[in-house]
Amino acid sequence: MYKVLLVEDERIIREGLKTLIEKVTTGFCVVAEAEDGKEALHYLRTDMPDLIVTDIRMREIDGLAMIGKIREMYEELPIVIISGYGDFQYAQKALKHKVTDYLLKPIDRIELVGTLEKIRQSLERKRQLVTAEQSENQKEERHIIRKVKSYIQDHTDGDLRLQTLADFVHLNPIYLSQLFKTETGENVSDYVTRTRMKRAKQLLRETSLRIYDISRLVGYQSPKHFMIVFKKEVGMTPGGYRDGASGEEDL
């Protein structure tokens, strides 16, 4: 259902309009009512409806003044003016504020249904476009994370600082960090460490390289630091892991 803000200073008329909108038209629900422009603007500071239906003559702030302020907040928000004034000048002023339609009292039900149906179709198209755009963005974000992961796997001996990775995919480091966490469930630094330890275990199993050399090949200039990280991640020292892997082969 699309949310409607109804602005009308006469209670009886407001109740009648609400009934018309909800009972006669399809897809709309009046979620908020305001007696004047001031009250409506107060509501709009904390929430945004899908449509505003408003009278043009009200206390404190009239409809046109209110619409001018609304346009400063929400440029594309659909607005339908309902008024007992057939003055062409009001219609002209309303159109300058990109009003969707201008209906005269007493309301013609067929005209109201036609107007709201056009708005509903327009809102539906926009919703579909937003959904499609979000889907494309998600695909692009997943592609970026795959690129980052591939880069990390191919450069375990290189500079894998967050800034370096962000430069590689042309993103802000903070945004990349948040995106990586959202997509993978783990921090970039944790993934880098895990990837480096996986490579280290492979080298320990499949080569006779010194631990000093292996530490360099997985991005650690300090063998001592490498051994500390390895034991923390794997649960044993690099030498112990190599001995265990060798023992398994003998069996």
Phi, psi and chi 1 to 4 in degrees:
 res  aa     phi    psi   chi1   chi2   chi3   chi4
   1 MET       -  140.4  -61.6  -69.7  -78.5      -
   2 TYR   -91.4  136.4  -68.8  105.4      -      -
   3 LYS   -84.2  135.2  -59.9 -176.6  -64.1 -177.5
   4 VAL  -118.5  133.8  179.3      -      -      -
   5 LEU  -101.0  120.3  168.0   60.3      -      -
   6 LEU  -105.3  122.2 -178.8   57.1      -      -
   7 VAL  -119.8  112.2 -170.1      -      -      -
   8 GLU  -159.4  129.7  164.6   63.5   57.5      -
   9 ASP   -82.1  -16.4   58.9   -6.0      -      -
  10 GLU   -96.6  116.9  -64.4 -174.0   38.2      -
  11 ARG   -58.4  -44.7 -177.2  179.8   58.4   81.9
  12 ILE   -62.6  -44.1  -65.6  176.7      -      -
  13 ILE   -64.9  -40.6  -64.1  177.1      -      -
  14 ARG   -61.1  -43.2 -167.1  168.9   65.6 -112.4
  15 GLU   -65.5  -38.5  -69.9  176.2   -6.9      -
  16 GLY   -65.5  -41.2      -      -      -      -
  17 LEU   -64.2  -41.2  -77.3  170.6      -      -
  18 LYS   -60.0  -44.7  179.5  179.3  179.4 -179.9
  19 THR   -61.7  -44.4  -60.4      -      -      -
  20 LEU   -59.9  -47.9  -87.0  177.5      -      -
  21 ILE   -62.8  -42.8  -68.8  169.8      -      -
  22 GLU   -85.3  -29.0  -64.9 -175.0  -20.8      -
  23 LYS   -97.0  -32.3  -56.8  -62.4 -177.5 -177.4
  24 VAL   -96.1  -33.7  179.3      -      -      -
  25 THR   -96.2  172.1   63.9      -      -      -
  26 THR  -117.5  131.5  -57.3      -      -      -
  27 GLY    91.4    7.2      -      -      -      -
  28 PHE  -122.2  144.8  -68.6   95.1      -      -
  29 CYS  -139.0  127.4  175.8      -      -      -
  30 VAL   -76.5  108.7  176.2      -      -      -
  31 VAL   -98.2  -14.3  -63.9      -      -      -
  32 ALA  -153.9  147.4      -      -      -      -
  33 GLU  -128.6  147.0  -59.6  175.9   36.7      -
  34 ALA  -137.9  143.4      -      -      -      -
  35 GLU   -86.5  -18.7  -66.5 -176.0   -6.1      -
  36 ASP  -155.5  174.5   54.3   46.3      -      -
  37 GLY   -63.3  -35.3      -      -      -      -
  38 LYS   -62.8  -45.3 -175.0  176.7 -179.4 -179.9
  39 GLU   -65.5  -38.5 -172.2  177.8  -23.6      -
  40 ALA   -64.6  -44.0      -      -      -      -
  41 LEU   -64.4  -35.8  -69.3  171.0      -      -
  42 HIS   -62.1  -43.0  178.9   72.9      -      -
  43 TYR   -64.1  -41.5  170.4   81.8      -      -
  44 LEU   -69.4  -15.4  -69.6  168.6      -      -
  45 ARG   -74.6  -18.3  -69.5 -171.6 -175.2   97.1
  46 THR  -119.4  -13.0   57.5      -      -      -
  47 ASP  -149.3  157.5 -157.1   -7.8      -      -
  48 MET  -129.1  115.6  178.2 -178.0  173.9      -
  49 PRO   -79.0  175.8   32.3  -35.6      -      -
  50 ASP   -90.4  -18.6  -61.9  -60.9      -      -
  51 LEU  -155.0  144.0  167.3   66.0      -      -
  52 ILE  -117.6  128.9  -65.3  176.4      -      -
  53 VAL  -114.9  120.7  177.6      -      -      -
  54 THR  -140.3  147.5 -179.6      -      -      -
  55 ASP   -75.8  165.0 -163.9   -8.6      -      -
  56 ILE  -100.5  -24.7 -145.6  167.3      -      -
  57 ARG  -111.0  111.3  -64.4  -79.7 -165.4 -179.0
  58 MET  -142.8  168.5  -65.8  178.4  -66.6      -
  59 ARG   -70.9  159.1  -57.0 -174.4  -55.7  -85.7
  60 GLU    62.0  -70.3  -63.5 -166.1   42.5      -
  61 ILE  -123.3  118.4  -58.3  175.8      -      -
  62 ASP   -76.7  173.5   69.6   15.9      -      -
  63 GLY   -58.3  -44.0      -      -      -      -
  64 LEU   -66.9  -41.6  -70.8  179.2      -      -
  65 ALA   -63.4  -41.1      -      -      -      -
  66 MET   -63.0  -43.9  178.7 -169.7   71.9      -
  67 ILE   -62.6  -38.6  -68.4  167.0      -      -
  68 GLY   -58.6  -42.8      -      -      -      -
  69 LYS   -70.6  -36.0  -67.5 -177.8 -179.9  -64.9
  70 ILE   -62.9  -39.8  -70.3  171.7      -      -
  71 ARG   -65.0  -25.1  -77.2  -67.9  171.4 -114.3
  72 GLU   -71.8  -25.7  -65.3  174.9    3.7      -
  73 MET   -93.8  -48.4  -58.2  164.0   64.3      -
  74 TYR  -132.7  100.4  -53.0  113.4      -      -
  75 GLU   -68.3  -33.8 -173.6  176.1   -6.9      -
  76 GLU  -106.1    4.6  -59.6  -62.4  -32.0      -
  77 LEU   -63.9  123.1 -179.2   60.7      -      -
  78 PRO   -63.0  135.9  -21.4   33.4      -      -
  79 ILE  -134.2  128.9  -60.5  173.2      -      -
  80 VAL  -114.6  125.2  172.8      -      -      -
  81 ILE   -94.9  131.7  -73.7 -179.1      -      -
  82 ILE  -120.7  123.3  -64.6  176.8      -      -
  83 SER  -149.2  153.8  175.4      -      -      -
  84 GLY   -87.7    1.2      -      -      -      -
  85 TYR  -100.1  119.0  -65.8   84.2      -      -
  86 GLY   -93.5   13.1      -      -      -      -
  87 ASP   -60.9  124.1 -167.5  -44.0      -      -
  88 PHE   -62.6  -32.0 -179.2   65.8      -      -
  89 GLN   -62.6  -37.8  -71.4 -177.2  -20.4      -
  90 TYR   -64.1  -41.2  -89.3   96.5      -      -
  91 ALA   -62.4  -42.2      -      -      -      -
  92 GLN   -61.5  -46.8  -78.1 -173.4  -47.0      -
  93 LYS   -62.9  -40.5  -69.6  178.3 -179.1  178.3
  94 ALA   -63.4  -41.7      -      -      -      -
  95 LEU   -64.6  -30.8  -68.8  172.9      -      -
  96 LYS   -63.6  -26.2  -73.8 -179.3 -179.4  179.2
  97 HIS   -93.0   17.8  -70.2  -59.8      -      -
  98 LYS    58.1   43.1  -61.7 -179.5 -178.7  178.4
  99 VAL   -69.9  137.4  169.6      -      -      -
 100 THR   -68.5  -41.7  -51.8      -      -      -
 101 ASP  -158.5  163.9 -149.8  -21.1      -      -
 102 TYR  -133.9  107.6 -173.6  102.1      -      -
 103 LEU  -111.7  144.5  -54.4  178.2      -      -
 104 LEU  -102.0  144.4  -64.1  178.3      -      -
 105 LYS   -79.3  148.7  -61.8  175.7 -177.3  175.9
 106 PRO   -68.2  144.8   27.1  -34.2      -      -
 107 ILE   -68.5  130.8  -60.3  -59.7      -      -
 108 ASP   -85.3  117.3 -176.6  -51.6      -      -
 109 ARG   -57.5  -44.0  -68.9 -170.3  174.9 -157.6
 110 ILE   -63.0  -41.0  -64.8  176.6      -      -
 111 GLU   -65.3  -42.0 -171.6  176.3   10.9      -
 112 LEU   -63.8  -45.4  177.0   63.9      -      -
 113 VAL   -59.8  -43.4  169.4      -      -      -
 114 GLY   -62.7  -43.8      -      -      -      -
 115 THR   -63.1  -48.0  -65.5      -      -      -
 116 LEU   -70.2  -29.2  -65.1 -169.2      -      -
 117 GLU   -67.2  -40.1  177.5   59.3   21.1      -
 118 LYS   -63.3  -41.0  -71.1  177.9 -176.5  177.0
 119 ILE   -65.7  -41.8  -67.8  171.7      -      -
 120 ARG   -60.5  -43.8 -171.7 -169.0   65.1   77.9
 121 GLN   -64.0  -40.2  -69.1  175.4    0.7      -
 122 SER   -64.6  -43.7  176.4      -      -      -
 123 LEU   -63.4  -37.9  -70.0  169.8      -      -
 124 GLU   -65.8  -41.1 -169.7   63.5   30.6      -
 125 ARG   -62.5  -42.9  -74.3 -166.9  -63.7  -89.9
 126 LYS   -64.0  -40.1  -72.3 -179.6 -179.8  178.8
 127 ARG   -63.5  -41.3  178.8  176.0  -74.2 -178.8
 128 GLN   -65.5  -39.3  -69.7  171.2   -5.2      -
 129 LEU   -65.2  -41.3  -73.0  172.3      -      -
 130 VAL   -63.5  -43.3  168.3      -      -      -
 131 THR   -61.6  -43.5  -59.2      -      -      -
 132 ALA   -64.6  -40.5      -      -      -      -
 133 GLU   -65.7  -41.1 -175.7  177.4  -16.9      -
 134 GLN   -62.7  -39.0  -71.2  174.0  -19.2      -
 135 SER   -63.8  -42.5  177.6      -      -      -
 136 GLU   -64.7  -40.0  -73.7  -59.4  -45.2      -
 137 ASN   -63.1  -40.6  -72.3  -19.2      -      -
 138 GLN   -64.6  -39.3  -70.9  172.4  -10.2      -
 139 LYS   -62.9  -43.4  -71.9  179.8 -177.8  177.7
 140 GLU   -64.5  -40.6  177.7   62.1   22.9      -
 141 GLU   -64.8  -41.2  -71.4  171.4  -10.8      -
 142 ARG   -63.9  -38.3  -73.6 -165.8  -69.5  -91.4
 143 HIS   -63.5  -41.1  175.8   65.2      -      -
 144 ILE   -62.0  -45.1  -71.6  170.8      -      -
 145 ILE   -64.6  -38.3  -63.0  -54.2      -      -
 146 ARG   -62.0  -40.8  -76.1 -162.7  -62.6  -90.4
 147 LYS   -62.7  -43.3  -76.0 -177.5   64.8  176.1
 148 VAL   -63.7  -45.0  170.1      -      -      -
 149 LYS   -61.6  -43.8  -78.0 -174.8  169.6 -177.3
 150 SER   -62.8  -40.7  179.1      -      -      -
 151 TYR   -63.3  -43.3 -176.0   89.2      -      -
 152 ILE   -61.8  -44.8  -68.8  170.0      -      -
 153 GLN   -64.3  -32.2  -67.8  163.7    6.9      -
 154 ASP   -87.4   -9.5  -66.7  -19.6      -      -
 155 HIS  -132.5   44.5  -62.7   82.8      -      -
 156 THR   -63.2  -21.1   52.6      -      -      -
 157 ASP   -93.5    0.3   61.6  -23.1      -      -
 158 GLY  -106.5 -165.0      -      -      -      -
 159 ASP   -81.0  109.5  177.9    5.2      -      -
 160 LEU  -117.1   33.2  -65.4  178.7      -      -
 161 ARG   -67.2  155.9  -69.3  173.3  -61.6  172.5
 162 LEU   -55.9  -42.9  179.3   59.6      -      -
 163 GLN   -61.0  -40.7 -177.4   65.4   59.8      -
 164 THR   -63.7  -44.8  -57.5      -      -      -
 165 LEU   -65.1  -39.7  -61.7  172.6      -      -
 166 ALA   -64.3  -40.5      -      -      -      -
 167 ASP   -63.1  -36.2  -70.3  -17.2      -      -
 168 PHE   -62.2  -38.4  173.0   63.9      -      -
 169 VAL  -105.6    9.8  -70.0      -      -      -
 170 HIS    58.2   48.2  -49.5  -69.2      -      -
 171 LEU  -127.0  160.5  -71.5  179.1      -      -
 172 ASN   -67.7  135.8  176.0  -81.2      -      -
 173 PRO   -56.2  -42.2  -24.3   33.9      -      -
 174 ILE   -64.3  -42.4  -64.8  175.6      -      -
 175 TYR   -64.9  -42.4  176.9   72.0      -      -
 176 LEU   -61.5  -42.6  174.6   59.2      -      -
 177 SER   -59.2  -45.6  176.7      -      -      -
 178 GLN   -67.1  -41.6  -65.8  171.3  -19.4      -
 179 LEU   -64.8  -43.0  178.7   61.0      -      -
 180 PHE   -62.1  -43.6 -164.8   95.0      -      -
 181 LYS   -62.9  -42.1  177.6   72.6  171.5  179.5
 182 THR   -65.1  -42.8  -60.3      -      -      -
 183 GLU   -78.4  -34.2  -70.1  -68.6  -36.1      -
 184 THR  -110.7  -20.3   67.8      -      -      -
 185 GLY    84.7    2.9      -      -      -      -
 186 GLU  -137.5  161.1   65.7 -179.6  -35.9      -
 187 ASN   -74.9  154.9  -63.7  -37.5      -      -
 188 VAL   -57.7  -46.6  175.7      -      -      -
 189 SER   -61.2  -37.5   58.5      -      -      -
 190 ASP   -67.5  -39.3  -68.1  -22.0      -      -
 191 TYR   -66.5  -40.7 -178.1   79.2      -      -
 192 VAL   -60.2  -47.8  168.6      -      -      -
 193 THR   -61.4  -45.2  -60.9      -      -      -
 194 ARG   -61.8  -41.1 -173.1  161.1   61.1   82.6
 195 THR   -66.7  -41.6  -57.0      -      -      -
 196 ARG   -65.7  -39.5  -79.6  175.2  162.3  163.8
 197 MET   -68.7  -34.4  -66.6  -56.0  103.8      -
 198 LYS   -63.4  -43.0 -178.0  178.7  179.2 -178.6
 199 ARG   -66.3  -40.0  174.5   60.6  172.6  156.8
 200 ALA   -62.3  -43.2      -      -      -      -
 201 LYS   -62.8  -38.1  -72.5 -169.5  -71.2 -175.6
 202 GLN   -62.9  -45.1  179.4 -172.9   13.1      -
 203 LEU   -66.2  -36.6  -68.3  171.0      -      -
 204 LEU   -67.0  -37.0  -72.8  165.4      -      -
 205 ARG   -75.0  -41.8  -71.8 -165.9  -49.0  -91.2
 206 GLU  -102.4   -8.5  -61.0  175.8    1.4      -
 207 THR  -130.7  168.6   74.9      -      -      -
 208 SER  -107.9   20.3   57.9      -      -      -
 209 LEU   -60.2  147.7  -70.8  169.1      -      -
 210 ARG   -66.7  152.1  -64.4  179.2  -58.5  168.3
 211 ILE   -59.8  -34.0  -69.9  174.4      -      -
 212 TYR   -57.6  -45.5  172.6   86.5      -      -
 213 ASP   -69.9  -38.8  -65.2  -39.0      -      -
 214 ILE   -63.9  -40.2  -69.2  175.3      -      -
 215 SER   -58.9  -39.0   70.5      -      -      -
 216 ARG   -68.2  -37.9  -66.1  -65.4 -177.8   90.9
 217 LEU   -70.9  -17.2  -71.3  172.4      -      -
 218 VAL  -112.1   21.4  -65.9      -      -      -
 219 GLY    90.9   12.4      -      -      -      -
 220 TYR  -111.0  117.6  -67.0   88.5      -      -
 221 GLN   -75.8  -24.1  -62.1  -55.8  -52.0      -
 222 SER  -105.8  112.4  167.0      -      -      -
 223 PRO   -58.3  -34.2  -24.8   35.5      -      -
 224 LYS   -63.6  -45.3 -176.9  177.8 -179.5  180.0
 225 HIS   -62.3  -41.7 -175.9 -149.3      -      -
 226 PHE   -58.6  -46.2  164.1   67.9      -      -
 227 MET   -64.9  -35.9  -72.1 -171.1  -75.5      -
 228 ILE   -65.1  -47.0  -68.8  171.7      -      -
 229 VAL   -65.0  -43.4  174.3      -      -      -
 230 PHE   -59.6  -46.9 -171.0   94.5      -      -
 231 LYS   -63.5  -38.5 -174.0  172.8 -177.2  179.4
 232 LYS   -64.7  -41.5  179.9 -179.0  178.0 -178.0
 233 GLU   -81.7  -37.6  -65.6  -64.4  -41.4      -
 234 VAL   -98.7  -25.7 -178.2      -      -      -
 235 GLY    96.3    3.3      -      -      -      -
 236 MET  -155.5  168.4   63.1 -178.5   70.2      -
 237 THR   -74.5  161.1   64.5      -      -      -
 238 PRO   -57.2  -41.5  -26.3   35.3      -      -
 239 GLY   -63.7  -42.5      -      -      -      -
 240 GLY   -63.1  -39.7      -      -      -      -
 241 TYR   -64.4  -43.0  179.5   84.2      -      -
 242 ARG   -64.1  -42.5  170.3  172.2  -86.3  170.8
 243 ASP   -62.9  -41.0  -67.7  -19.8      -      -
 244 GLY   -65.9  -40.7      -      -      -      -
 245 ALA   -66.2  -38.4      -      -      -      -
 246 SER   -66.6  -39.4  176.8      -      -      -
 247 GLY   -64.5  -37.5      -      -      -      -
 248 GLU   -64.4  -38.8  -71.6  177.2    4.3      -
 249 GLU   -65.7  -38.8  -70.2  176.3    1.2      -
 250 ASP   -62.5  -36.4  -67.2  -21.1      -      -
 251 LEU   -68.2      -  -66.8  173.3      -      -
